[in-house]
């Protein structure tokens, strides 16, 4: 356990010894404190050991991650990220292809709808024109009937007047 901690924190220990004077004494005190804590045995529920000379808390854990395990997990994570990127690219490609197909389908449906609406508008326009032509023709016929009716009434009245005039004479 101590070896795993020293292995995982070795770079920090090396940096600390280069950066500070007297750090060697602190490191030695930490190591002695850890060894003595391990030699004295673990108390039930003890989670950390405090070394007074270094003012450091060291958390006691049951299992440490070794460098090889870390590198293995790191490799797995990289592989998983690459898989996710590949799947993301495939998903984006599929979404873009679906969007293109939907756009084409909507354009086709829009063209069909426009064609059908144009045909209905043209048909309605033609029917309105025929109704207007028929109404105009019927208007002329009604006017002709009225003209004849007025003349025939007038002729009938003229005939009555002639007959009445001839009886008087």
SVG drawing of the C-alpha trace seen along z (x, -y; Angstrom):
<svg xmlns="http://www.w3.org/2000/svg" viewBox="-120 -58 137 62">
<polyline fill="none" stroke="black" stroke-width="0.4" points="0.0,0.0 2.8,-2.4 4.7,-1.4 1.7,-2.1 1.3,-5.5 5.0,-6.3 4.9,-5.1 1.8,-7.2 3.1,-10.3 6.8,-9.8 6.8,-12.7 5.3,-15.0 7.9,-13.8 10.7,-14.4 9.4,-17.9 9.0,-18.6 12.6,-17.6 14.0,-19.8 11.8,-22.8 12.1,-23.0 15.0,-22.8 14.4,-20.4 11.6,-18.5 13.6,-15.4 12.9,-15.5 9.2,-16.0 9.1,-13.1 11.0,-10.9 8.6,-11.9 5.7,-11.0 7.2,-7.7 8.0,-6.9 4.5,-8.0 2.9,-5.7 5.1,-2.8 4.4,-3.3 0.6,-3.6 0.7,-0.4 2.8,1.3 0.5,0.3 -2.4,1.8 -5.5,0.2 -8.2,-0.8 -11.7,0.0 -13.2,-3.0 -9.9,-4.9 -10.0,-6.8 -6.8,-8.9 -3.5,-9.4 -2.3,-12.9 1.4,-13.5 2.1,-16.5 5.5,-17.3 4.4,-17.6 0.9,-18.8 -0.4,-16.3 -3.4,-14.1 -3.0,-10.8 -6.2,-8.9 -6.1,-5.2 -7.7,-3.2 -8.1,0.5 -7.1,0.6 -4.9,-1.6 -4.9,-1.9 -1.6,-0.8 0.1,-2.6 -0.5,0.4 -4.2,0.5 -4.5,-3.3 -2.9,-3.0 -5.2,-0.1 -8.2,-2.1 -6.9,-5.1 -6.5,-3.0 -10.1,-1.7 -11.4,-5.2 -9.6,-6.3 -11.0,-3.4 -14.5,-4.2 -14.1,-7.8 -13.0,-6.8 -16.1,-4.5 -18.3,-7.3 -16.8,-9.7 -17.3,-7.1 -20.9,-6.5 -21.6,-10.2 -20.2,-10.7 -22.4,-7.8 -25.4,-9.3 -24.8,-12.7 -24.4,-11.1 -27.7,-9.2 -29.5,-12.3 -28.2,-14.3 -29.2,-11.6 -32.6,-11.4 -33.0,-15.2 -32.1,-15.2 -34.6,-12.4 -37.3,-14.3 -36.5,-17.5 -36.8,-15.8 -40.0,-14.2 -41.4,-17.4 -40.4,-19.2 -42.1,-16.5 -45.3,-16.7 -45.2,-20.5 -45.0,-20.3 -47.8,-17.8 -50.0,-20.0 -49.2,-23.1 -50.2,-21.3 -53.5,-20.1 -54.3,-23.5 -53.5,-25.2 -55.8,-22.7 -58.6,-23.4 -58.1,-27.2 -58.1,-26.9 -61.3,-24.7 -63.1,-27.1 -62.1,-30.0 -63.4,-28.2 -66.7,-27.4 -67.1,-31.0 -66.5,-32.2 -69.1,-29.7 -71.6,-30.8 -70.9,-34.5 -71.4,-33.7 -74.6,-31.8 -75.9,-34.6 -75.1,-37.2 -76.8,-35.1 -79.9,-34.7 -79.9,-38.4 -80.0,-39.1 -82.8,-36.6 -84.8,-38.1 -84.3,-41.6 -85.5,-40.3 -88.6,-38.7 -89.4,-41.9 -89.0,-43.9 -91.3,-41.6 -93.7,-41.5 -93.9,-45.3 -94.4,-45.5 -97.1,-42.8 -98.9,-44.6 -98.6,-47.8 -99.8,-46.1 -102.7,-44.6 -103.6,-47.9 -103.3,-49.5 -105.5,-46.8 -108.1,-47.5 -107.9,-51.2 -108.3,-50.7 -111.3,-48.4 -112.8,-50.9 -112.2,-53.7 -113.7,-51.8 -116.9,-51.1 -117.1,-54.8 -116.9,-55.8"/>
</svg>
